[in-house]
Amino acid sequence: MQTLLDQRQSIEEALQAELGALLREESVELLRLQQLHKRLEQAWRYFDQLSVSVDSSATAFEVCDTWSKALRDDIKVQILTIEAVRSRVEIKKSEVVEAMKQRKVIEALRDRKEREYLREQVLIEQNTLDEIASLAYARRL
């Protein structure tokens, strides 16, 4: 029984480690999204600076517009990436919960078997003591 419990615990620990890796990946992807938003804000500030500048050219506006469009596309892709990672996180969480349930079932079964064994031992001990007492009583007569 202990071997099975150890196996279930190792499976649960492995799944928790995988979940931890996915959560770290999610935080990295969220950080990338924040960085993309900051870069887009920089592009908008640069565009604002161009609009008030006297010597700005149409090419500079085109470059800034292309840059901001590319950043918006990158943000959309990053959001999709985060959604994919989050779905993998949710799947892994459900796997961890299931592994925990399986481990707890085995622990409950082990505990029940242990209580049954102890009850049996108490009965055996009580029967032995009763028999010894009966023999002692029979000898006195």
N, CA, C and O atoms as CSV, one atom per row, in Angstrom:
chain,resi,resn,atom,element,x,y,z
A,1,MET,N,N,0.835,-1.183,0.000
A,1,MET,CA,C,0.000,0.000,0.000
A,1,MET,C,C,0.885,1.254,0.000
A,1,MET,O,O,0.590,2.229,-0.691
A,2,GLN,N,N,1.966,1.217,0.780
A,2,GLN,CA,C,2.854,2.370,0.863
A,2,GLN,C,C,3.528,2.640,-0.485
A,2,GLN,O,O,3.754,3.795,-0.847
A,3,THR,N,N,3.846,1.588,-1.219
A,3,THR,CA,C,4.464,1.754,-2.532
A,3,THR,C,C,3.529,2.501,-3.474
A,3,THR,O,O,3.947,3.407,-4.195
A,4,LEU,N,N,2.266,2.110,-3.456
A,4,LEU,CA,C,1.278,2.788,-4.298
A,4,LEU,C,C,1.122,4.243,-3.880
A,4,LEU,O,O,1.021,5.131,-4.726
A,5,LEU,N,N,1.103,4.486,-2.570
A,5,LEU,CA,C,0.995,5.863,-2.079
A,5,LEU,C,C,2.216,6.680,-2.493
A,5,LEU,O,O,2.087,7.833,-2.904
A,6,ASP,N,N,3.390,6.086,-2.383
A,6,ASP,CA,C,4.617,6.787,-2.805
A,6,ASP,C,C,4.575,7.120,-4.292
A,6,ASP,O,O,4.987,8.202,-4.711
A,7,GLN,N,N,4.074,6.178,-5.080
A,7,GLN,CA,C,3.952,6.415,-6.524
A,7,GLN,C,C,3.001,7.575,-6.796
A,7,GLN,O,O,3.299,8.448,-7.611
A,8,ARG,N,N,1.850,7.585,-6.110
A,8,ARG,CA,C,0.868,8.663,-6.309
A,8,ARG,C,C,1.455,10.016,-5.880
A,8,ARG,O,O,1.216,11.036,-6.526
A,9,GLN,N,N,2.216,10.011,-4.798
A,9,GLN,CA,C,2.832,11.253,-4.341
A,9,GLN,C,C,3.867,11.760,-5.343
A,9,GLN,O,O,3.958,12.963,-5.585
A,10,SER,N,N,4.638,10.857,-5.919
A,10,SER,CA,C,5.640,11.282,-6.903
A,10,SER,C,C,4.970,11.809,-8.167
A,10,SER,O,O,5.457,12.764,-8.772
A,11,ILE,N,N,3.858,11.196,-8.570
A,11,ILE,CA,C,3.109,11.696,-9.727
A,11,ILE,C,C,2.582,13.091,-9.429
A,11,ILE,O,O,2.678,13.990,-10.264
A,12,GLU,N,N,2.029,13.268,-8.241
A,12,GLU,CA,C,1.492,14.574,-7.843
A,12,GLU,C,C,2.602,15.632,-7.817
A,12,GLU,O,O,2.408,16.749,-8.297
A,13,GLU,N,N,3.748,15.281,-7.262
A,13,GLU,CA,C,4.862,16.218,-7.202
A,13,GLU,C,C,5.354,16.593,-8.596
A,13,GLU,O,O,5.679,17.753,-8.851
A,14,ALA,N,N,5.408,15.617,-9.496
A,14,ALA,CA,C,5.839,15.900,-10.864
A,14,ALA,C,C,4.854,16.848,-11.555
A,14,ALA,O,O,5.259,17.777,-12.254
A,15,LEU,N,N,3.565,16.602,-11.352
A,15,LEU,CA,C,2.552,17.480,-11.947
A,15,LEU,C,C,2.632,18.881,-11.355
A,15,LEU,O,O,2.455,19.866,-12.072
A,16,GLN,N,N,2.895,18.981,-10.054
A,16,GLN,CA,C,3.039,20.292,-9.437
A,16,GLN,C,C,4.265,21.027,-9.973
A,16,GLN,O,O,4.236,22.247,-10.136
A,17,ALA,N,N,5.327,20.298,-10.244
A,17,ALA,CA,C,6.521,20.914,-10.830
A,17,ALA,C,C,6.216,21.432,-12.235
A,17,ALA,O,O,6.638,22.527,-12.607
A,18,GLU,N,N,5.481,20.636,-13.010
A,18,GLU,CA,C,5.090,21.081,-14.350
A,18,GLU,C,C,4.193,22.309,-14.277
A,18,GLU,O,O,4.319,23.228,-15.086
A,19,LEU,N,N,3.287,22.318,-13.305
A,19,LEU,CA,C,2.417,23.480,-13.118
A,19,LEU,C,C,3.244,24.710,-12.761
A,19,LEU,O,O,2.984,25.803,-13.264
A,20,GLY,N,N,4.225,24.538,-11.907
A,20,GLY,CA,C,5.109,25.648,-11.546
A,20,GLY,C,C,5.835,26.205,-12.760
A,20,GLY,O,O,5.964,27.420,-12.914
A,21,ALA,N,N,6.308,25.311,-13.618
A,21,ALA,CA,C,6.990,25.762,-14.843
A,21,ALA,C,C,6.034,26.529,-15.748
A,21,ALA,O,O,6.408,27.543,-16.337
A,22,LEU,N,N,4.802,26.046,-15.855
A,22,LEU,CA,C,3.812,26.752,-16.676
A,22,LEU,C,C,3.464,28.117,-16.089
A,22,LEU,O,O,3.278,29.081,-16.831
A,23,LEU,N,N,3.376,28.203,-14.777
A,23,LEU,CA,C,3.087,29.490,-14.141
A,23,LEU,C,C,4.236,30.475,-14.349
A,23,LEU,O,O,4.011,31.671,-14.536
A,24,ARG,N,N,5.473,29.965,-14.316
A,24,ARG,CA,C,6.621,30.833,-14.611
A,24,ARG,C,C,6.575,31.296,-16.062
A,24,ARG,O,O,6.846,32.459,-16.358
A,25,GLU,N,N,6.231,30.382,-16.962
A,25,GLU,CA,C,6.113,30.740,-18.379
A,25,GLU,C,C,5.039,31.805,-18.569
A,25,GLU,O,O,5.218,32.743,-19.346
A,26,GLU,N,N,3.927,31.660,-17.859
A,26,GLU,CA,C,2.849,32.647,-17.953
A,26,GLU,C,C,3.324,34.023,-17.490
A,26,GLU,O,O,3.009,35.037,-18.112
A,27,SER,N,N,4.080,34.052,-16.401
A,27,SER,CA,C,4.561,35.345,-15.905
A,27,SER,C,C,5.560,35.971,-16.874
A,27,SER,O,O,5.582,37.192,-17.033
A,28,VAL,N,N,6.382,35.154,-17.519
A,28,VAL,CA,C,7.319,35.673,-18.524
A,28,VAL,C,C,6.549,36.269,-19.708
A,28,VAL,O,O,6.890,37.342,-20.205
A,29,GLU,N,N,5.515,35.563,-20.147
A,29,GLU,CA,C,4.718,36.062,-21.274
A,29,GLU,C,C,3.968,37.338,-20.899
A,29,GLU,O,O,3.824,38.236,-21.730
A,30,LEU,N,N,3.493,37.428,-19.667
A,30,LEU,CA,C,2.834,38.656,-19.220
A,30,LEU,C,C,3.819,39.821,-19.177
A,30,LEU,O,O,3.471,40.954,-19.511
A,31,LEU,N,N,5.039,39.533,-18.767
A,31,LEU,CA,C,6.079,40.566,-18.749
A,31,LEU,C,C,6.382,41.044,-20.169
A,31,LEU,O,O,6.563,42.239,-20.404
A,32,ARG,N,N,6.436,40.102,-21.109
A,32,ARG,CA,C,6.659,40.483,-22.513
A,32,ARG,C,C,5.530,41.381,-23.019
A,32,ARG,O,O,5.773,42.341,-23.751
A,33,LEU,N,N,4.296,41.065,-22.627
A,33,LEU,CA,C,3.159,41.884,-23.034
A,33,LEU,C,C,3.283,43.296,-22.466
A,33,LEU,O,O,3.013,44.274,-23.163
A,34,GLN,N,N,3.686,43.400,-21.219
A,34,GLN,CA,C,3.882,44.723,-20.618
A,34,GLN,C,C,4.956,45.509,-21.364
A,34,GLN,O,O,4.814,46.709,-21.603
A,35,GLN,N,N,6.015,44.824,-21.722
A,35,GLN,CA,C,7.094,45.490,-22.460
A,35,GLN,C,C,6.607,45.965,-23.829
A,35,GLN,O,O,6.967,47.054,-24.276
A,36,LEU,N,N,5.790,45.149,-24.491
A,36,LEU,CA,C,5.248,45.563,-25.786
A,36,LEU,C,C,4.342,46.782,-25.631
A,36,LEU,O,O,4.370,47.685,-26.467
A,37,HIS,N,N,3.554,46.814,-24.585
A,37,HIS,CA,C,2.703,47.983,-24.341
A,37,HIS,C,C,3.549,49.240,-24.103
A,37,HIS,O,O,3.214,50.322,-24.585
A,38,LYS,N,N,4.642,49.084,-23.359
A,38,LYS,CA,C,5.535,50.225,-23.113
A,38,LYS,C,C,6.157,50.715,-24.415
A,38,LYS,O,O,6.262,51.919,-24.650
A,39,ARG,N,N,6.569,49.768,-25.258
A,39,ARG,CA,C,7.170,50.159,-26.539
A,39,ARG,C,C,6.143,50.857,-27.429
A,39,ARG,O,O,6.489,51.785,-28.159
A,40,LEU,N,N,4.878,50.417,-27.374
A,40,LEU,CA,C,3.826,51.073,-28.148
A,40,LEU,C,C,3.592,52.494,-27.629
A,40,LEU,O,O,3.393,53.424,-28.411
A,41,GLU,N,N,3.619,52.651,-26.320
A,41,GLU,CA,C,3.493,53.995,-25.759
A,41,GLU,C,C,4.648,54.879,-26.210
A,41,GLU,O,O,4.453,56.059,-26.499
A,42,GLN,N,N,5.844,54.315,-26.272
A,42,GLN,CA,C,7.000,55.071,-26.772
A,42,GLN,C,C,6.785,55.486,-28.226
A,42,GLN,O,O,7.110,56.606,-28.619
A,43,ALA,N,N,6.242,54.579,-29.006
A,43,ALA,CA,C,5.982,54.895,-30.415
A,43,ALA,C,C,4.979,56.033,-30.524
A,43,ALA,O,O,5.140,56.925,-31.356
A,44,TRP,N,N,3.951,56.010,-29.695
A,44,TRP,CA,C,2.955,57.096,-29.726
A,44,TRP,C,C,3.567,58.423,-29.283
A,44,TRP,O,O,3.283,59.471,-29.864
A,45,ARG,N,N,4.413,58.369,-28.245
A,45,ARG,CA,C,5.084,59.607,-27.815
A,45,ARG,C,C,5.973,60.155,-28.929
A,45,ARG,O,O,6.013,61.361,-29.173
A,46,TYR,N,N,6.683,59.254,-29.598
A,46,TYR,CA,C,7.540,59.681,-30.700
A,46,TYR,C,C,6.693,60.287,-31.822
A,46,TYR,O,O,7.065,61.294,-32.425
A,47,PHE,N,N,5.550,59.655,-32.089
A,47,PHE,CA,C,4.646,60.176,-33.113
A,47,PHE,C,C,4.154,61.573,-32.722
A,47,PHE,O,O,4.061,62.457,-33.574
A,48,ASP,N,N,3.839,61.776,-31.439
A,48,ASP,CA,C,3.421,63.096,-30.966
A,48,ASP,C,C,4.539,64.119,-31.133
A,48,ASP,O,O,4.294,65.266,-31.504
A,49,GLN,N,N,5.764,63.692,-30.856
A,49,GLN,CA,C,6.907,64.597,-31.020
A,49,GLN,C,C,7.087,64.977,-32.488
A,49,GLN,O,O,7.422,66.117,-32.811
A,50,LEU,N,N,6.859,64.009,-33.368
A,50,LEU,CA,C,6.966,64.298,-34.802
A,50,LEU,C,C,5.912,65.295,-35.251
A,50,LEU,O,O,6.182,66.156,-36.089
A,51,SER,N,N,4.730,65.183,-34.704
A,51,SER,CA,C,3.641,66.054,-35.150
A,51,SER,C,C,3.864,67.505,-34.744
A,51,SER,O,O,3.354,68.407,-35.408
A,52,VAL,N,N,4.611,67.753,-33.673
A,52,VAL,CA,C,4.882,69.140,-33.280
A,52,VAL,C,C,6.211,69.632,-33.834
A,52,VAL,O,O,6.504,70.826,-33.768
A,53,SER,N,N,7.009,68.737,-34.374
A,53,SER,CA,C,8.304,69.127,-34.922
A,53,SER,C,C,8.129,69.783,-36.286
A,53,SER,O,O,7.290,69.376,-37.089
A,54,VAL,N,N,8.922,70.782,-36.521
A,54,VAL,CA,C,8.825,71.531,-37.772
A,54,VAL,C,C,9.501,70.798,-38.921
A,54,VAL,O,O,9.030,70.855,-40.057
A,55,ASP,N,N,10.579,70.123,-38.640
A,55,ASP,CA,C,11.371,69.507,-39.707
A,55,ASP,C,C,11.098,68.012,-39.873
A,55,ASP,O,O,11.966,67.295,-40.369
A,56,SER,N,N,9.922,67.516,-39.475
A,56,SER,CA,C,9.621,66.104,-39.648
A,56,SER,C,C,9.132,65.844,-41.066
A,56,SER,O,O,8.452,66.675,-41.670
A,57,SER,N,N,9.492,64.676,-41.582
A,57,SER,CA,C,9.141,64.340,-42.958
A,57,SER,C,C,8.016,63.305,-42.973
A,57,SER,O,O,7.697,62.699,-41.950
A,58,ALA,N,N,7.438,63.121,-44.122
A,58,ALA,CA,C,6.381,62.125,-44.291
A,58,ALA,C,C,6.934,60.722,-44.072
A,58,ALA,O,O,6.230,59.840,-43.580
A,59,THR,N,N,8.175,60.522,-44.432
A,59,THR,CA,C,8.806,59.218,-44.247
A,59,THR,C,C,8.894,58.873,-42.763
A,59,THR,O,O,8.688,57.723,-42.375
A,60,ALA,N,N,9.200,59.868,-41.940
A,60,ALA,CA,C,9.282,59.629,-40.502
A,60,ALA,C,C,7.916,59.225,-39.959
A,60,ALA,O,O,7.817,58.348,-39.101
A,61,PHE,N,N,6.864,59.871,-40.462
A,61,PHE,CA,C,5.515,59.500,-40.035
A,61,PHE,C,C,5.168,58.078,-40.474
A,61,PHE,O,O,4.551,57.321,-39.724
A,62,GLU,N,N,5.567,57.726,-41.690
A,62,GLU,CA,C,5.304,56.379,-42.194
A,62,GLU,C,C,6.036,55.326,-41.373
A,62,GLU,O,O,5.480,54.279,-41.043
A,63,VAL,N,N,7.295,55.622,-41.050
A,63,VAL,CA,C,8.083,54.687,-40.244
A,63,VAL,C,C,7.443,54.519,-38.870
A,63,VAL,O,O,7.322,53.402,-38.369
A,64,CYS,N,N,7.038,55.621,-38.270
A,64,CYS,CA,C,6.417,55.561,-36.948
A,64,CYS,C,C,5.089,54.808,-37.011
A,64,CYS,O,O,4.774,54.028,-36.112
A,65,ASP,N,N,4.317,55.036,-38.060
A,65,ASP,CA,C,3.045,54.336,-38.222
A,65,ASP,C,C,3.270,52.835,-38.413
A,65,ASP,O,O,2.567,52.020,-37.816
A,66,THR,N,N,4.237,52.476,-39.234
A,66,THR,CA,C,4.565,51.063,-39.454
A,66,THR,C,C,5.035,50.406,-38.162
A,66,THR,O,O,4.672,49.272,-37.851
A,67,TRP,N,N,5.840,51.137,-37.430
A,67,TRP,CA,C,6.351,50.642,-36.146
A,67,TRP,C,C,5.196,50.381,-35.171
A,67,TRP,O,O,5.146,49.335,-34.525
A,68,SER,N,N,4.284,51.326,-35.072
A,68,SER,CA,C,3.165,51.147,-34.135
A,68,SER,C,C,2.235,50.023,-34.595
A,68,SER,O,O,1.707,49.287,-33.761
A,69,LYS,N,N,2.025,49.876,-35.911
A,69,LYS,CA,C,1.195,48.765,-36.406
A,69,LYS,C,C,1.844,47.420,-36.079
A,69,LYS,O,O,1.174,46.478,-35.657
A,70,ALA,N,N,3.154,47.351,-36.280
A,70,ALA,CA,C,3.876,46.105,-35.972
A,70,ALA,C,C,3.779,45.780,-34.479
A,70,ALA,O,O,3.610,44.622,-34.099
A,71,LEU,N,N,3.884,46.801,-33.647
A,71,LEU,CA,C,3.769,46.577,-32.209
A,71,LEU,C,C,2.362,46.127,-31.827
A,71,LEU,O,O,2.200,45.261,-30.968
A,72,ARG,N,N,1.351,46.708,-32.457
A,72,ARG,CA,C,-0.028,46.280,-32.173
A,72,ARG,C,C,-0.232,44.822,-32.593
A,72,ARG,O,O,-0.895,44.054,-31.896
A,73,ASP,N,N,0.342,44.453,-33.738
A,73,ASP,CA,C,0.259,43.051,-34.171
A,73,ASP,C,C,0.986,42.131,-33.187
A,73,ASP,O,O,0.498,41.052,-32.852
A,74,ASP,N,N,2.159,42.575,-32.730
A,74,ASP,CA,C,2.907,41.786,-31.743
A,74,ASP,C,C,2.107,41.627,-30.452
A,74,ASP,O,O,2.132,40.566,-29.828
A,75,ILE,N,N,1.400,42.683,-30.054
A,75,ILE,CA,C,0.580,42.621,-28.847
A,75,ILE,C,C,-0.548,41.610,-29.028
A,75,ILE,O,O,-0.842,40.840,-28.114
A,76,LYS,N,N,-1.179,41.608,-30.195
A,76,LYS,CA,C,-2.257,40.640,-30.460
A,76,LYS,C,C,-1.721,39.207,-30.384
A,76,LYS,O,O,-2.349,38.332,-29.788
A,77,VAL,N,N,-0.570,38.981,-30.986
A,77,VAL,CA,C,0.046,37.645,-30.953
A,77,VAL,C,C,0.400,37.269,-29.517
A,77,VAL,O,O,0.210,36.125,-29.105
A,78,GLN,N,N,0.916,38.239,-28.756
A,78,GLN,CA,C,1.298,37.969,-27.370
A,78,GLN,C,C,0.077,37.637,-26.522
A,78,GLN,O,O,0.150,36.770,-25.650
A,79,ILE,N,N,-1.034,38.306,-26.761
A,79,ILE,CA,C,-2.268,38.013,-26.034
A,79,ILE,C,C,-2.730,36.584,-26.340
A,79,ILE,O,O,-3.164,35.863,-25.442
A,80,LEU,N,N,-2.633,36.181,-27.605
A,80,LEU,CA,C,-2.995,34.805,-27.971
A,80,LEU,C,C,-2.060,33.794,-27.295
A,80,LEU,O,O,-2.492,32.730,-26.852
A,81,THR,N,N,-0.786,34.145,-27.229
A,81,THR,CA,C,0.186,33.272,-26.568
A,81,THR,C,C,-0.158,33.114,-25.091
A,81,THR,O,O,-0.113,32.010,-24.547
A,82,ILE,N,N,-0.499,34.219,-24.455
A,82,ILE,CA,C,-0.855,34.173,-23.033
A,82,ILE,C,C,-2.110,33.334,-22.827
A,82,ILE,O,O,-2.186,32.554,-21.878
A,83,GLU,N,N,-3.088,33.487,-23.706
A,83,GLU,CA,C,-4.308,32.685,-23.591
A,83,GLU,C,C,-4.000,31.196,-23.728
A,83,GLU,O,O,-4.571,30.370,-23.015
A,84,ALA,N,N,-3.097,30.859,-24.645
A,84,ALA,CA,C,-2.721,29.450,-24.825
A,84,ALA,C,C,-2.021,28.918,-23.572
A,84,ALA,O,O,-2.293,27.803,-23.128
A,85,VAL,N,N,-1.120,29.723,-23.008
A,85,VAL,CA,C,-0.421,29.299,-21.796
A,85,VAL,C,C,-1.415,29.149,-20.648
A,85,VAL,O,O,-1.331,28.199,-19.870
A,86,ARG,N,N,-2.351,30.083,-20.545
A,86,ARG,CA,C,-3.347,30.006,-19.467
A,86,ARG,C,C,-4.232,28.762,-19.603
A,86,ARG,O,O,-4.605,28.153,-18.600
A,87,SER,N,N,-4.559,28.394,-20.815
A,87,SER,CA,C,-5.369,27.174,-20.981
A,87,SER,C,C,-4.553,25.950,-20.569
A,87,SER,O,O,-5.089,25.019,-19.968
A,88,ARG,N,N,-3.252,25.949,-20.893
A,88,ARG,CA,C,-2.401,24.845,-20.457
A,88,ARG,C,C,-2.275,24.824,-18.936
A,88,ARG,O,O,-2.211,23.753,-18.331
A,89,VAL,N,N,-2.239,26.013,-18.314
A,89,VAL,CA,C,-2.173,26.096,-16.858
A,89,VAL,C,C,-3.439,25.502,-16.245
A,89,VAL,O,O,-3.368,24.746,-15.276
A,90,GLU,N,N,-4.588,25.842,-16.807
A,90,GLU,CA,C,-5.855,25.322,-16.275
A,90,GLU,C,C,-5.928,23.802,-16.414
A,90,GLU,O,O,-6.388,23.114,-15.503
A,91,ILE,N,N,-5.479,23.288,-17.539
A,91,ILE,CA,C,-5.465,21.835,-17.732
A,91,ILE,C,C,-4.545,21.176,-16.703
A,91,ILE,O,O,-4.893,20.156,-16.107
A,92,LYS,N,N,-3.375,21.770,-16.506
A,92,LYS,CA,C,-2.418,21.198,-15.551
A,92,LYS,C,C,-2.959,21.291,-14.134
A,92,LYS,O,O,-2.747,20.379,-13.334
A,93,LYS,N,N,-3.659,22.386,-13.804
A,93,LYS,CA,C,-4.264,22.506,-12.477
A,93,LYS,C,C,-5.271,21.389,-12.242
A,93,LYS,O,O,-5.313,20.801,-11.161
A,94,SER,N,N,-6.076,21.098,-13.248
A,94,SER,CA,C,-7.056,20.019,-13.088
A,94,SER,C,C,-6.359,18.668,-12.943
A,94,SER,O,O,-6.836,17.805,-12.206
A,95,GLU,N,N,-5.241,18.477,-13.633
A,95,GLU,CA,C,-4.483,17.235,-13.476
A,95,GLU,C,C,-3.911,17.127,-12.068
A,95,GLU,O,O,-3.906,16.046,-11.478
A,96,VAL,N,N,-3.427,18.248,-11.527
A,96,VAL,CA,C,-2.883,18.243,-10.161
A,96,VAL,C,C,-3.990,17.926,-9.160
A,96,VAL,O,O,-3.791,17.139,-8.234
A,97,VAL,N,N,-5.159,18.542,-9.352
A,97,VAL,CA,C,-6.284,18.283,-8.450
A,97,VAL,C,C,-6.668,16.804,-8.503
A,97,VAL,O,O,-6.920,16.188,-7.468
A,98,GLU,N,N,-6.711,16.246,-9.689
A,98,GLU,CA,C,-7.057,14.829,-9.834
A,98,GLU,C,C,-6.008,13.940,-9.155
A,98,GLU,O,O,-6.355,12.960,-8.497
A,99,ALA,N,N,-4.736,14.283,-9.315
A,99,ALA,CA,C,-3.672,13.504,-8.670
A,99,ALA,C,C,-3.778,13.608,-7.152
A,99,ALA,O,O,-3.542,12.631,-6.442
A,100,MET,N,N,-4.133,14.789,-6.659
A,100,MET,CA,C,-4.307,14.957,-5.216
A,100,MET,C,C,-5.465,14.104,-4.709
A,100,MET,O,O,-5.376,13.492,-3.645
A,101,LYS,N,N,-6.551,14.069,-5.477
A,101,LYS,CA,C,-7.698,13.246,-5.090
A,101,LYS,C,C,-7.301,11.775,-5.036
A,101,LYS,O,O,-7.653,11.066,-4.093
A,102,GLN,N,N,-6.571,11.321,-6.045
A,102,GLN,CA,C,-6.159,9.918,-6.073
A,102,GLN,C,C,-5.250,9.592,-4.891
A,102,GLN,O,O,-5.374,8.531,-4.281
A,103,ARG,N,N,-4.339,10.507,-4.572
A,103,ARG,CA,C,-3.453,10.284,-3.430
A,103,ARG,C,C,-4.256,10.232,-2.131
A,103,ARG,O,O,-4.003,9.384,-1.274
A,104,LYS,N,N,-5.212,11.129,-1.988
A,104,LYS,CA,C,-6.017,11.159,-0.761
A,104,LYS,C,C,-6.876,9.901,-0.623
A,104,LYS,O,O,-7.109,9.426,0.488
A,105,VAL,N,N,-7.340,9.367,-1.740
A,105,VAL,CA,C,-8.099,8.113,-1.693
A,105,VAL,C,C,-7.210,6.987,-1.169
A,105,VAL,O,O,-7.629,6.197,-0.324
A,106,ILE,N,N,-5.997,6.924,-1.671
A,106,ILE,CA,C,-5.060,5.879,-1.227
A,106,ILE,C,C,-4.721,6.079,0.252
A,106,ILE,O,O,-4.643,5.109,1.006
A,107,GLU,N,N,-4.519,7.351,0.674
A,107,GLU,CA,C,-4.226,7.607,2.086
A,107,GLU,C,C,-5.397,7.188,2.967
A,107,GLU,O,O,-5.200,6.590,4.024
A,108,ALA,N,N,-6.617,7.503,2.532
A,108,ALA,CA,C,-7.800,7.123,3.309
A,108,ALA,C,C,-7.910,5.602,3.399
A,108,ALA,O,O,-8.224,5.066,4.462
A,109,LEU,N,N,-7.656,4.907,2.294
A,109,LEU,CA,C,-7.700,3.444,2.295
A,109,LEU,C,C,-6.629,2.878,3.223
A,109,LEU,O,O,-6.883,1.940,3.979
A,110,ARG,N,N,-5.432,3.456,3.159
A,110,ARG,CA,C,-4.353,3.002,4.037
A,110,ARG,C,C,-4.729,3.210,5.500
A,110,ARG,O,O,-4.525,2.325,6.330
A,111,ASP,N,N,-5.278,4.381,5.813
A,111,ASP,CA,C,-5.667,4.670,7.194
A,111,ASP,C,C,-6.771,3.727,7.671
A,111,ASP,O,O,-6.755,3.265,8.812
A,112,ARG,N,N,-7.722,3.450,6.792
A,112,ARG,CA,C,-8.798,2.529,7.154
A,112,ARG,C,C,-8.246,1.125,7.410
A,112,ARG,O,O,-8.624,0.470,8.382
A,113,LYS,N,N,-7.359,0.675,6.540
A,113,LYS,CA,C,-6.753,-0.655,6.725
A,113,LYS,C,C,-5.944,-0.699,8.016
A,113,LYS,O,O,-5.940,-1.707,8.722
A,114,GLU,N,N,-5.258,0.406,8.321
A,114,GLU,CA,C,-4.472,0.445,9.552
A,114,GLU,C,C,-5.380,0.377,10.782
A,114,GLU,O,O,-5.060,-0.318,11.746
A,115,ARG,N,N,-6.501,1.088,10.758
A,115,ARG,CA,C,-7.455,1.029,11.875
A,115,ARG,C,C,-8.036,-0.379,12.019
A,115,ARG,O,O,-8.185,-0.879,13.134
A,116,GLU,N,N,-8.362,-1.017,10.893
A,116,GLU,CA,C,-8.881,-2.392,10.939
A,116,GLU,C,C,-7.845,-3.339,11.533
A,116,GLU,O,O,-8.174,-4.197,12.352
A,117,TYR,N,N,-6.608,-3.178,11.120
A,117,TYR,CA,C,-5.532,-4.027,11.642
A,117,TYR,C,C,-5.386,-3.841,13.156
A,117,TYR,O,O,-5.258,-4.812,13.902
A,118,LEU,N,N,-5.408,-2.587,13.592
A,118,LEU,CA,C,-5.277,-2.324,15.032
A,118,LEU,C,C,-6.461,-2.903,15.808
A,118,LEU,O,O,-6.278,-3.433,16.904
A,119,ARG,N,N,-7.675,-2.807,15.251
A,119,ARG,CA,C,-8.845,-3.412,15.895
A,119,ARG,C,C,-8.674,-4.922,16.008
A,119,ARG,O,O,-8.964,-5.514,17.048
A,120,GLU,N,N,-8.206,-5.530,14.940
A,120,GLU,CA,C,-7.975,-6.974,14.957
A,120,GLU,C,C,-6.941,-7.342,16.013
A,120,GLU,O,O,-7.106,-8.329,16.729
A,121,GLN,N,N,-5.886,-6.558,16.110
A,121,GLN,CA,C,-4.838,-6.833,17.104
A,121,GLN,C,C,-5.383,-6.704,18.518
A,121,GLN,O,O,-5.036,-7.494,19.396
A,122,VAL,N,N,-6.241,-5.703,18.739
A,122,VAL,CA,C,-6.853,-5.532,20.056
A,122,VAL,C,C,-7.740,-6.729,20.372
A,122,VAL,O,O,-7.733,-7.219,21.501
A,123,LEU,N,N,-8.504,-7.208,19.391
A,123,LEU,CA,C,-9.363,-8.384,19.603
A,123,LEU,C,C,-8.536,-9.626,19.914
A,123,LEU,O,O,-8.861,-10.398,20.816
A,124,ILE,N,N,-7.467,-9.801,19.152
A,124,ILE,CA,C,-6.599,-10.960,19.385
A,124,ILE,C,C,-5.995,-10.881,20.786
A,124,ILE,O,O,-5.955,-11.872,21.515
A,125,GLU,N,N,-5.535,-9.705,21.145
A,125,GLU,CA,C,-4.941,-9.524,22.471
A,125,GLU,C,C,-5.987,-9.770,23.563
A,125,GLU,O,O,-5.706,-10.412,24.575
A,126,GLN,N,N,-7.190,-9.251,23.339
A,126,GLN,CA,C,-8.258,-9.443,24.328
A,126,GLN,C,C,-8.620,-10.921,24.451
A,126,GLN,O,O,-8.817,-11.420,25.559
A,127,ASN,N,N,-8.708,-11.618,23.330
A,127,ASN,CA,C,-9.009,-13.058,23.353
A,127,ASN,C,C,-7.905,-13.825,24.077
A,127,ASN,O,O,-8.180,-14.743,24.850
A,128,THR,N,N,-6.665,-13.444,23.822
A,128,THR,CA,C,-5.534,-14.104,24.486
A,128,THR,C,C,-5.597,-13.874,25.993
A,128,THR,O,O,-5.401,-14.802,26.777
A,129,LEU,N,N,-5.871,-12.640,26.391
A,129,LEU,CA,C,-5.974,-12.343,27.828
A,129,LEU,C,C,-7.149,-13.083,28.465
A,129,LEU,O,O,-7.041,-13.567,29.591
A,130,ASP,N,N,-8.259,-13.169,27.753
A,130,ASP,CA,C,-9.415,-13.911,28.263
A,130,ASP,C,C,-9.075,-15.387,28.446
A,130,ASP,O,O,-9.452,-16.010,29.438
A,131,GLU,N,N,-8.361,-15.927,27.477
A,131,GLU,CA,C,-7.983,-17.335,27.554
A,131,GLU,C,C,-7.027,-17.574,28.719
A,131,GLU,O,O,-7.148,-18.567,29.437
A,132,ILE,N,N,-6.082,-16.666,28.900
A,132,ILE,CA,C,-5.141,-16.796,30.016
A,132,ILE,C,C,-5.891,-16.702,31.344
A,132,ILE,O,O,-5.617,-17.448,32.284
A,133,ALA,N,N,-6.833,-15.780,31.398
A,133,ALA,CA,C,-7.608,-15.628,32.634
A,133,ALA,C,C,-8.453,-16.876,32.888
A,133,ALA,O,O,-8.572,-17.319,34.030
A,134,SER,N,N,-9.034,-17.442,31.842
A,134,SER,CA,C,-9.844,-18.662,31.984
A,134,SER,C,C,-8.990,-19.823,32.462
A,134,SER,O,O,-9.414,-20.586,33.330
A,135,LEU,N,N,-7.791,-19.969,31.907
A,135,LEU,CA,C,-6.892,-21.036,32.318
A,135,LEU,C,C,-6.455,-20.846,33.762
A,135,LEU,O,O,-6.389,-21.806,34.530
A,136,ALA,N,N,-6.166,-19.636,34.119
A,136,ALA,CA,C,-5.758,-19.349,35.500
A,136,ALA,C,C,-6.891,-19.664,36.461
A,136,ALA,O,O,-6.655,-20.225,37.532
A,137,TYR,N,N,-8.088,-19.320,36.103
A,137,TYR,CA,C,-9.261,-19.609,36.931
A,137,TYR,C,C,-9.477,-21.126,37.035
A,137,TYR,O,O,-9.776,-21.652,38.107
A,138,ALA,N,N,-9.318,-21.813,35.897
A,138,ALA,CA,C,-9.510,-23.273,35.899
A,138,ALA,C,C,-8.456,-23.946,36.768
A,138,ALA,O,O,-8.771,-24.954,37.402
A,139,ARG,N,N,-7.262,-23.465,36.832
A,139,ARG,CA,C,-6.206,-24.051,37.641
A,139,ARG,C,C,-6.500,-23.879,39.130
A,139,ARG,O,O,-6.189,-24.748,39.944
A,140,ARG,N,N,-7.097,-22.757,39.464
A,140,ARG,CA,C,-7.389,-22.498,40.873
A,140,ARG,C,C,-8.488,-23.424,41.393
A,140,ARG,O,O,-8.563,-23.679,42.595
A,141,LEU,N,N,-9.302,-23.907,40.539
A,141,LEU,CA,C,-10.397,-24.789,40.979
A,141,LEU,C,C,-9.872,-26.146,41.114
A,141,LEU,O,O,-10.611,-27.062,41.474
